[in-house]
Amino acid sequence: MSSLLLTNIYWVLPEVLLAFLLTFLLGYGVVLSKFDKARGQYIKTTWLSILVLFFISTILLEQLVCIGSSSSSEILVSGGFLCCNEFILGVKFLSVLTTLLILILSLRSTIEDSIVDYEFSHVVILSLLGMLLLVSSGDFLMFYLAIELLSLSFYVLAGVKKHSQHSTEAALKYFLLGALASGLLLFGIGLIYAYTGTTNFSGVSQFIWYTEGSSIGGLFIIIALLFKIAAAPFHSWAPDVYEGSPTIVTAFFAIVPKLATVSVLIILLNGPFVGIFSDLQPVLIFSAVSSLLVGSIAAINQAKLKRLLAYSSISHVGFLLLGILTNSILSLQATFIYLIIYVIMSINTWTFVLSVFKHGNYITQLSGLSRTNPVLAMSFVLVLFSIAGIPPLAGFLSKYLILLELVNNSFYVLALIAVICSAIAGFYYLRIIKWMFFKHNTTFHLKDIGDVLYPINTRIGISLTQSLFLGATLWLVLTLLLFPNLLLTFSSKILVSAFI
């Protein structure tokens, strides 16, 4: 009994450590508030969080090696409420790693945006705990609790800049629309339980084949998840929340939650919902096409870079859904590779935004960047070309694999729509390049409401950390297409072991 308990704790050790870290940070913050005069002598909570996340990432790597060498493809914990396989551990490792990078970036940006370091790092760790539990869920009860922990943390993060009207407005919009999505999710879980008599994933997958009404419950759950990843037509919150939230929070929203939520969508469609996949496929097709159209067309007239990037992320979600809807191992591999490359490009993009924009985020503020900082401007051009899918950059590889699987599965019309939308999206990326290289006559830009003038950034101070992030991600963008074997092997191994 004791060895079984130790085994169970080992496979949920990252979640246990995060829970202990949250408890410690809570007490640490209370002590810190009592000794305000000595505040400068205390270690920043973000540094403590970074050290713990680094340790957790090494544990996850060790767990990946252990489960890869074991005879069992899946390990159940706590009576099936949580489970582990190579795919789940791989997603958890990437989630912890990207959160670690976001926290490193926040060391400077929280000071610039006047965000309390303790509050930001604490809520980020809380949301990460929700993501790890969500990905590991083996029961709809744990699934719902984890996604609510994640959602509530996001509402707080959106409004973490308490003295900003835009941040408060973004948090309120996110909360109101998120409450609707949570209601749909809970209603869908209730219907699944009513028709199958169980909430366990393995039990649902066995009974869902024989119950016609289960498709409705599955539909509500899928719609709630589509809201979480800002897929059209459930995307209305994303542009406002991206713009109103502090930039470091927006970067977190754009990267880490999509990694976890899309992975959960893959797990559900290949686990408990595999029997009703044909009923859910039309919804995925409609959402994928809508996301591509909205993400490509609505961004054309955007004046602010954060809103433009919000629509760009909606377009990327459309591509991810195209990969999921064919539901073969090769298409899931293409989707997972797309997700990893999207994370790499997003880290570079949001590091650039954090480096360049100190006040406002108008595209016109990039005017003449090629003169003031030609290296930074040229590197961002390469990343924009990669996001648009221009060969031989990494973004081309990710889109090519998705389109190849669509053609192989006879979805010719969807492949054509995806190509056309990518071409349209290329236009607004070229607009950004035009302002950086061919516009030099704008000195100030008037804010849309009020008399505040935002000057063009003529002197840009980039920290060493930001330079390393920009350089490392740019190197991956340039070389992944030339050396894709490591990515292809890793994605194939964890997907085959989990879903075959």
N, C-alpha and C positions, 0 to 999 in steps of 0.2 A: 504493500500500500504506500509506504513512504517513498520507494523508488519510482512508483507511478506518479506520485505528487511532484517529485523533483523533475521528472521528465516533462510533465505538463508545464511546470514553471519555466523550464528551459526554453520551450517553444513560444512562450509569451513573455520572455524576459525583457524585450524592448518596451512593451506596454507597461510592465511592472516598474521598470526604471523610470519611464516618463511620469508615471503616477507619483513615484517617490520624489522626482525632481520638482513636480508641481507643488507637492506638499512642502518641500524644503524652501522653494522660492516664495511661497506664501508667508512662511514664518520669517524668512530673510527680509522680505519687504516690510513686515510689521516692525522688526527690530530696526531696520534702516530708517523708518519714519520717525522713530523715537529719538534718534540721534542725528538730527538734521545738520548740526554744525560739523559733524565728522563724516558727512555723506561722501566727500571726495576721497576719503581713505578706504572706502569699501570697493570691492571688486564689482564691476558692472554685472548685472544679472544676465545680460546677453552673452558675456564671456563664459559664465557658468553653463548656460544652455548650450553653447557651442561645444564646450569640452564634453558634456554628457552625450550630445548627438554624435560626436566623433566616435566615442566609445560604443554607442549603440550601433553605429554603422559597421564597426568591426565585428560585433556580435552577429549581425545579420549576414555578413559575409561568411562567418564560421558556420552559421546554420545552413546557408546555401550549400556549402561543401559537405556538411554532414548529411543532409537530406538527399543530395545527389549521389552519395556513395551508399546510402541505405537501400534496402529492398522495398520499402514502403514508399509509394508515390504521394500519399496524403496522410497527414497525422491529425487526428481529432483531439481537441482539448476541451475540457469542461463539459463532457457529455455531448459534444457536437456543436456547442454554441460558438466555438472558435475552431478554425482549422488552418493547417499549414501545408503548402506544397511549394514547389520551386517557383511557380509563377507568382504566388502570393508573396513569397519572401523576396523575389526580385523587385516587385512593385514597392514593397515596404522599404527596401534598401534605397531605391531611387527617390522615394518620397522623403526619407530622412536626409539623404544627400542634398536634394534641392532645397529643403528647409534650412539645412546647415549653411548653404551658400547665401540664402536670403538673409539669414541672421548676420552673416559676416558683412553683407552689403549694408545692413541696417545700422551698423556701428557709427557710420557717419551721417546717414540720412535722417535718423531719429533726432540728432542734434540740430540739423538744419531745419527740420520741420517742427521743432519744439514738441516732440512726442516723448512721453515719459518712457524711459528705457525699460523699467520694471514692468509696466503694464503691457507694452508691446510684446516683449519676449515671453511673458507668462501666457498671454492669450494665444500666441503662435504655437507654443508647446502644447497647449490645451487642444487646439485644432488639429495638430499633428497626431495626438493621441486618438482623437476621433477618427482620423483617416486610417491609422493602423488598425483600429478595431473594425472599421467599416470593411477594409479589404480582407480581414481575417474572418469575417462573419460567416457562420455556418447555419445561422438561424435568423428568421425575420425579426425576432424580438431584439436580438443583439444588433442586427442591421439597422433597425429603427432608432435605437438608443444611440448608436454610433453616429448616424447621419444627423441626428438632432444636436448632439454634442458639437459636431463639426459646424453645423449651420449657426447655432447660437454664438459660437466663437467668431464666426465671420461677421455676424451683425455687429458685434462689439468692435472688431478690427476696423470695419468700415467707418465707424464713428470715433476712432481712437484719438483723432485730433479734435478735442472737445470744444475748442474755441473757434472752430471753423464752421461757418454756416453750411458750406458745401459738403463737408464731411458728415455733419449731422443729418443733412437731407439725404445723402447717399445711404446712410445706415437705416433711416426710416423707410425708404423705398425698398431696400433689400429685405428688411424685416417683414413688411406687409405682403410683398409678393412671395417671400420665402414661406410665410405662414400658410398661404394657399397651397403651395407645393407640398408642404408637410402634411396638410389635411388630405390631399389626394393620395399621398404615400400611405398614410395610416388607413384610409378607406380601402386602398388596394390590398394591403396586407390582411385587413379584416375579411375581404371577399375571398382571398386565397385560403384563409383558415376555414371559412364557412364551407367551402366546396371540397377541400382536401382533408380537413380535420387535423392538420399539423402545420407547424411553422418552420420545422426543420427543412433545410434545403434538400437533403437526400430524400426525405419523406415526400416533400412536394413534388419532386421530379418523378417519383413513382406513381403518384395518384393523379397528377395533372393531365395525364394522357386521357383519362376516362371522364373528366368533368368539363363539360362545354362552358360553363359559366366562369371557369378559372381564367379564361382569356381576358375577361373584363378586368379582373383584379390585376393581372399581369400588365394590362394596358395602363392602368393608373400608376403603377409602380414605375414603369418605363417613362411615362410622361414626367413624373416627379424627378427622375434622374436626368432627363433631358433639360429640365429647368436648371438643375445644379450645374450643368456644363454649358449653359447659355446657348442651347441649340434652338434655332428658329422652329416654330413661331413662339417659343417660350423664352425669348432673348431680351425682352424689353427692359429688363433691369440692368443689363450689362453695361451699355454705354454711360448711363448716369452714374452707376456705382464706380466704374473705372475712372471717370473724370472727377467725381467728388471725393473719393478716398485719397489719402496721402499716397504719393507715388510708390513708396516701398510696399505699402499694403496692396496697391493695385498689382504690383509685380508678383506678390505672393498669390493673389487671386488668379492671375493669368497663368501661373505655372503649376503649382503643386496640386490644387484640387482637381484639375482636369486629369492629371496623371492617375489619381486614386479613383475618381468617379468613372472614367472610361474603363478602367480595369474592372471595376465592380460590374459595369454593364456587360462586359465580356463574360465574367463569371456567371452572372444570372442567365444570360442567353445560352450558355453552354452547360448549365447546371439545372436549377429548378425549372427554368422556362424552356428547356430544350424541346419539350413536347408541344408547346404552343408557338414555336418560333415562326411557323408559317403564318400564324394569325397576327403576329407582331411585326413581321417584315414590312408590310405596307406603311406602317407608322414610321418606321426607320427610314424608308425611302422618301416619304413625304418630308420628314424633318431634315434629312440630308440635303435634298434639293432646295428646300426653303432656306437652309443655312447658307448654302453656296450662293444663292441669289441675293439674299439680304446682305451677307458679308461682302459681296463683290460690288453691288450697286449702291447700297446705302452709304458706303464709305467715301464715295467719289467727291462729295461736296463738303466733307468734314474739314473744319478749320483748325481743330485741336488734335494733337498727335495722340493723346490718350484715348479719345473717342474713336479715332481712326484705327488704333490698335485693338480696341474692343471689337469693332466690326471685322477686323482681320482675324481675330481669334474665333469669331463665329464661323467664318469661312473655313478655317482649319478644322473646326468641329464637324462641318459638313463632310470633309474628306475622311475624318475618322469614322463617321457613321457609314460612309460608303464601304469602308473596309470591313466593318462589323456585319453588315447586312448579308454578305455572301456566306459567312459563317463556316468557312473551311479553314484548315490549319494554315494554309499558305496566306489566306486573306487576313487571318488574325495575326500572323507574323508580320505582314505588311503594315497592319494597324499599329502594332507594338513598336515597330521601327519608326513609323511616322511619329508616334508619341514621344519617343526618345529624342529624335531630331528636332521636334517642335520645342521640347524643353531646352535643348541646347541653344536654338536660335532665340528663344524668348529670354533666356538669361542674358545673352549678348544685347538684345534690343533694350531691355529694361535697365541694364547697366548703363547703356548709352543715354537713356532718358534721365536717369539719376545723375549722370555726369554733366549733362549739358543744361538741363532746365532747372533753374533755381527759383524762378518766379514765372508762373504761367506755363502753358505747354502748347502755344500756337506754333503751327508749322512755319509760319513766317519768321519766327525767332531763330530759325536755322539759316537765315539769309547770310551768305558769305562765309559759311563755316569752312569751306574749302580753302579760303585764304588764311583764316585765323588758326586753323588746326587741320591741315590737309590729310594727315595720317588717320585721324579720327573720322573725318568725312569719308575717306576712301574705304576704310574698314566697314563703316556702316552701309555704304553702297553695296559691298559684297554680301553683307547679311541680308539686305533688302532683296537683292537678286536671288538669294537662296530661298527666302520666304516666298518669292514669286514663282519659284520652281525653275530657274534658269540653269541649264547645265554649264559646267560640270560640278556644281555645288551640291551640298548635302540635301537641300530642299528638293532638288530635282529627283534624287534617289527615292525619297519618301513618296513623292507624288507618282513617280513612275511605277513603283511597286503596287500602289493602290489601283492605278489605272490598268495595269497588266492583269490583276486579278478580276477586275470588272469585265474586261474583254474575255478572259478565259471562262468566266461564268455567264457569258452572253448578255451582260448588261451594257449593251452598246450605247443606248440612248443616255444612260447615266454617265458613262465615260465621256461622251460628247459634251454634255452639260458641264461636267467638271472641267474639261479643257477650256471651254468658252468662258466660264466664270474665272478661271485662273488668268486668262488673257485680259479680262476686264479689270481684275484686281491689280494686274501689273501697271495699269494706268496711274492709280493713286500712289503706288510706290515710286513711280517716275516723277510725280509731282514733288515728292519730298526731295528727290535727287536734284530736281530743277532749282528748288530754293537754295540748296546747299552750294551748288556750283555755278548757277547762272543768274542769281539775283544778288545785287549788291547795293541797291538804291533805297532800301527800307531801313530807316534808323529806329523807328518806334512803331509799335502796333497797339491800337486802341482796344481796350477790353470791351467785350460785347455790351456790358452794362456798367455805367459809371465812368469816371474820368481817370481811371488808373492806367498809366502808360507802362508797358513792359518793354524795356530796352533789349536790343539784340545782344546776345551773349558774345562779346568780343574777347573776353578773357575767361577761359574755361580751366578750372582747376580739377584735375583728375587725380585721385589718390592712387597709391601703389596697388591696393586691393582691386580697385576698379580696372586699372590697367591690366593686371593679371587675368581678371575675369574676361575682359574684352579679347585679350590675346589668346587665351586658351580656347575659348569658344569659337573664335574666328579660325583657329588652326583646325578644329574639328569640322567646321563647316567646309573648309577647303580640302580636307583630306579624306573624309568619310566615303566619298564616292570612289576614291582610288583604292582604299583599303576597307571594304565593307565586310570582310569575312568574320571579323570578331563580333560585329553587331549581328550578322546573320546567324552565326553559330550560337551565340548567347540566346537570342530570341527563339530560335528553333528548339533548343534544348529545353528551356523552361516551359514552353507552350506544349510541346509533344508530351512531356512527362505529366503535365497537369490535365490535358484534355483528351488524351488517347489512352 
